[in-house]
Amino acid sequence: MDPKPVPKGPLAYRKQAEEGNRLFQSILGKWFLEQGHAAEALKWLMPLSDSGFKVEQAIAEAWELLARTDPQHEAEAEGWLRHIKARYPGTTAEWLIGRGRTAEVLEWLIPLAETGRHVELAADTLAQLARTDTQYEAEAEHWLRALGSGGTLRLAREMRSWPSGRKAAAKELLVALAREGNGPAADELARWERSDPVAAIGWHCRAIDLGFTRNWHDLEEVLRELRPVTADDQSLAARARVALDTAQAVERAEAASPPRETQDCLRVAETMAVVVATTAVVPFVQNIA
């Protein structure tokens, strides 16, 4: 039972909710929960479960609030927690962490990730935690690497700002990826090396050679800052101009071609035109026969 008298709630919410407006029923139920009246909250929220109003986490929280003072509600609380973990894993992880239940999140997510389920969620969660707490860095690195080259690229970005200071290791990761043929990694390195025009231009060219052409404006800007004195500098500048021409040609080609959706529509229209024309010709041929 609620420990104090239950208020009526805001009149505007109450009136609309009592008239059957499910949106206001959801609002009113969550309002009661915020006020600590779990039983009254459940009265409004339970009928809305699985109705698209995303009240399941509020329901789970209400049952947990009741279970704190009455053990007979513990089974319901545990059941609803299992339900939202299965149905809404991402938002449930955030919800639990926001309530200081980080250990509980990891006890649930890591065993799942080890079976191949929710690996990306485990990586995202641990990466978030590692931004402020070094104890999560090793696990974050493990699960981000488990996502493949995209995860390793993200790992480098994350490591660069970790409290423990892993900038050198982050750069080594990017260099290895870029040498293996990862265009986004080469582009990332170019931006990291912005203070060194020679290094930045080299990585921009590498990115474009690998097909990552979208940031050619950055290369153009760095090229303006290069003062080619030595033969190597002049050679690098010439290479950069070739890379710029390549990237700009790709952009022009992409701008000239219609979007994929338009191409699909055109193909459908052409097919329909053929069908209509064929349908019209058949009776004509039959009449001649």
N, C-alpha and C positions, 0 to 999 in steps of 0.2 A: 504494500500500500504506500501511497505517497505520504511523506512525513508531515505535510502541511496542507491546509485547505487549498483546493484546486480553484484557481480563478477562472472566470469565463473566457478570458482571452480577448484580444483586440476585437471590438465589435464588427469592424469591416470584414475581418477574416471569418469570424464566427457566423455571421449572417450568410455569407456566400457559401461557406462550407456546409451549413445546415440545409441550404437549398440544393445541395448535391453537386456543387462545383468541385471537381476533384483536384484541380490545381490549388484552390484555397484550402481544401482538406489537407493536402500535403503541406502547405505553408503553416496551417494551424498546428498540425501534428508536430512539426519541427520546432515551432515556437514553444509548445509545451515542453518538449525535450530540453530546449535551452534553459527553460525555467526550472528544470529538475523534476517535472511531473511525468515520469516515465509511463505510468499506467494510462494516464489520459492521452499521452502522445500515441501509445499503441492503439488506442481506440480509434484514432483517426488514420493512422498509418497502415495498420495491418491490412485493411481492405484494399489498399493501393499497391500491395506487393505484386511485382511482375506486371505492372500496368503501364510501364514506361515513364513513371514519374521519379525513378531513382530514389526510392525511399528505403531501400533495403539496408543501407549502412545505418541510417537513423534507427531503423527497427532493431538491428543488432545492438546498437549502443543503448537503446531503451531497455532491452532485455538484460544487458550487462549491468545497467544501473539498478534494475530491480534485484538482480542476483547478489549484489553487494550487501543487501540488507535481508534478503530472504533466500536461503540456499535452494529452496524448491524450484527456483527459476534458473538454476545453473545449467540444466540440460537444454532448455530453450536458448539460453545465451550461447552455449557452445555450438548448438545446431545452426543458429543464424550466423555465427562467425565462420563456420565451415562453408555455409552457403555463399556468403559474399566473397570468401577467398576463391571459391571455384568459379563464381559467376563474374566477379569484378576484381580480378587479381591486382591490376595496376593501381586502381584507386584505393583498394583495401590496403595495399602496402603503404601508400602515402598516408592513409587514415591512421594506421597503427603507429607509424613513425612519428606522426604529428602528436600522438598521445604518449610518446616516450617509450613505446613498446618495440624498440628496434631489435632486441634479441629475439623476440617472438617472430618477427618478420623473417629473420635469417634462418631460424630453426624450421620455418615453413618453406621458404623459397629455395634454399640451397639443396636440400634433398630432391626437390622437384627438378631443379636444373641438372642435377647429376643423372637423372633419368632421361634428360633431353627435353623436358618441358619447361617453358617459361625461362629459357636461358637468357633471352634478351632482357626480360624484366629483372632477373637477378643481376645482370651486368649493369643495367640502368640504376638499380637501387644502390648497389655497392659503390658505383661511381659517384653518386650523389653523396653518400656517406663519407667517402674518402676525401671529398673536397674540404672537409673541416676536421677530420679525425684520421690520423695516420694509421690507426690499428686496422682500418678497412682497406688499406692500399693493396696489400698482397692479394686478397680475394677479388678486389675490383680488377686488378691486372689479369688474374686468371680468367675471369668470366668475360672480360672484354676481348681478350685474345681468342676465346672460344667462338666469338662471332665472325672470325675470319679477318680478311684484310680491312674491311670497313670498321670492325671493332678495334683492330690494332691502330688504325688511323685515329679513331676517337680516343684510344688509350693515350696516344702521344699528346693529344690536345689536353686531356685531363691531367696527365703527369706534369705538364708544364706549370700548372698552378697548384700542385699538391703542397701541403704545408711542409713536407719533408724536403722539398727542393729537388726535383728530378728533371730539371731542364736539359741537362746533358744527355741523360738516358732517353728523354723524349725525342731529342734531335736525332740520336742514333737510330731510333725506331723509324723515323720518317726517312732518313737516308737509305736504310735498308729497303723500305717499301718502294721508294722512288727508283732505286737501282733494279728492283725486281719488275718494274714496269707499271707502277701505280701513279697515274697522272695527278690525281688529287693530292697525293703526298708530296709530289714535286712542287705543285702549286703552293701548298701550305709552307714548304721550306722557303720558297721564294719570298713569301710575306714575312716569315720569321727572320730572313736575312736582309730585310729592307735597308738596314743601315750600311750594308756592304753592296754597292751596285754591281760589282763583278759577280759575286756569289748569287745575288738575286736574279740577275739576268741569266746566268747559267741554269738555274733551276726553273725559271720561267720557260726557257727554251726547251728544257727537258719535258716539262709538262705539256707543252704544245706538240712536241714530237710524239708524245704518248696519246695525243688526241684530246687533251684537256685544254680547250682553246678559249673558254669563256672570259678569262681575266686578262685578255691581251692589252686592255687599257693600262693595267698596272705595269706591264712590261714596257709599254710606250713611255710611261712616266719615268721609270727608272732609267731607260735608255737616254733620256734627255739629260740626266745627271751624270752620265758616264763621260769622262774626258779621256778619249782614247789616245794614249801617248805611245805605248809600246805596240809592237806588231801583234802581240797576243790580244791587247785591248781592241785593236782595229779588227782583228779576226772575229772576236766575240761580238762586236757591234754589227759586223756584216751578218753573222749568224742570227743575231736578234732581229735584224730587218727581214731576213728570210722567214723567220718564225712569225713575225707580225703579218707579213703578206699571207702566210698560210692561214693564220687565225682569222684574219679579216675576210679571206675568201670563203672560209667555212661559214662565217656569220652572214655573208651576203647570200650564199646558197640556201641557208636555212630561212632567211627572210623572204627569198623568192619563192620557196615551195610552200604550198598551203599547209595549214596545220593538219595533223593526222586525222582529226575528226572530220575536217572538210574533205580530205582525200577519201575517207570511208563513205561519206555522203555522196561524193561524185561517183564512186564505184557502184553504189546502190542505184543511183539515178541512171547510170549507163545500162545497168542490168535491166532495170524496169523498162527503159526505152526499147531495148532489144525484145523484151517479152511482149510489149504492146505492139511493136512493129510486126513481130512474128504472128501474133494473134490476129492482126488485121489482114495479113497476107493470106492466111489459110483459107478463109471464106472466098477470097478473090480467086485463088487458084482452083478451089472447088467449083466455083461458078464457070470458070473457063473450061474445066474438064466436063 
